[in-house]
Amino acid sequence: MYTEECGYNKKFKYNIPLYRDGIPGPWIDWCKNNIHNEWGWWFDNKREGHMSFSTSNDATYWALKWSGMIRP
C-alpha cells in the first residue's frame, strides 16, 4: 500500500535503524507491494535512515525480508 500517509519523512511507532545514509529503492518498492498499513522512512540527526511502520507485524515482516542487508 502506498498512500499520502506513507513515504518519505513519515514516522510511526515501530522504527528500524538502517545504519546507512540512504534507503535502497528495492526496499521501498517491496513495501509498496507488500505492506498493507502505513509505513515510511526518515533520517535522524546523523543522517542515518530508518524504516518506520504503524504495526509490529509489518515491521517484523520487513525485518524478516531485509534485515540481513543491514550492517551496523
Secondary structure per residue as TSV (DSSP state, phi and psi in degrees):
chain	resnum	aa	ss	phi	psi
A	1	M	-	360.0	137.2
A	2	Y	-	-141.1	108.4
A	3	T	-	-126.2	-174.2
A	4	E	T	-63.4	-22.5
A	5	E	T	-79.9	-5.4
A	6	C	S	-112.9	161.7
A	7	G	E	114.9	-157.2
A	8	Y	E	-62.4	137.4
A	9	N	T	64.8	27.4
A	10	K	-	-104.9	124.6
A	11	K	-	-122.2	128.1
A	12	F	-	-121.8	-170.0
A	13	K	S	-67.3	-35.5
A	14	Y	E	-108.8	114.1
A	15	N	E	-121.7	138.9
A	16	I	E	-120.4	114.5
A	17	P	E	-70.2	141.0
A	18	L	-	-106.2	-12.8
A	19	Y	S	55.9	37.0
A	20	R	S	-150.7	164.0
A	21	D	S	-96.5	16.1
A	22	G	S	-151.5	166.4
A	23	I	-	-116.7	115.3
A	24	P	-	-59.8	136.9
A	25	G	H	-54.6	-41.3
A	26	P	H	-60.5	-29.6
A	27	W	H	-67.8	-41.1
A	28	I	H	-67.2	-46.1
A	29	D	H	-59.4	-40.9
A	30	W	H	-61.0	-44.0
A	31	C	H	-62.3	-41.7
A	32	K	H	-57.1	-35.6
A	33	N	H	-93.6	-17.3
A	34	N	H	-124.5	-18.8
A	35	I	-	-97.8	128.4
A	36	H	-	-108.6	7.7
A	37	N	S	-124.4	-177.5
A	38	E	-	-65.1	142.3
A	39	W	E	-155.5	164.9
A	40	G	E	-172.2	-170.6
A	41	W	E	-145.3	152.4
A	42	W	E	-153.1	169.4
A	43	F	E	-122.9	139.6
A	44	D	-	-86.8	-173.9
A	45	N	T	-64.4	-22.3
A	46	K	T	-89.0	5.8
A	47	R	-	66.0	24.9
A	48	E	-	-93.0	139.3
A	49	G	E	-79.9	155.2
A	50	H	E	-139.2	136.3
A	51	M	E	-90.0	145.4
A	52	S	E	-136.5	139.5
A	53	F	E	-137.3	148.5
A	54	S	S	-83.5	-16.3
A	55	T	S	-127.8	149.6
A	56	S	H	-67.0	-32.9
A	57	N	H	-62.2	-43.6
A	58	D	H	-66.7	-40.6
A	59	A	H	-62.2	-42.1
A	60	T	H	-66.4	-43.4
A	61	Y	H	-58.2	-47.1
A	62	W	H	-63.0	-46.0
A	63	A	H	-62.0	-39.6
A	64	L	H	-64.1	-33.5
A	65	K	H	-78.0	-43.4
A	66	W	H	-115.9	-8.7
A	67	S	G	-63.2	-23.4
A	68	G	G	-66.8	-14.0
A	69	M	G	-93.2	-4.5
A	70	I	-	-95.5	129.3
A	71	R	-	-126.3	110.1
A	72	P	-	-68.0	360.0
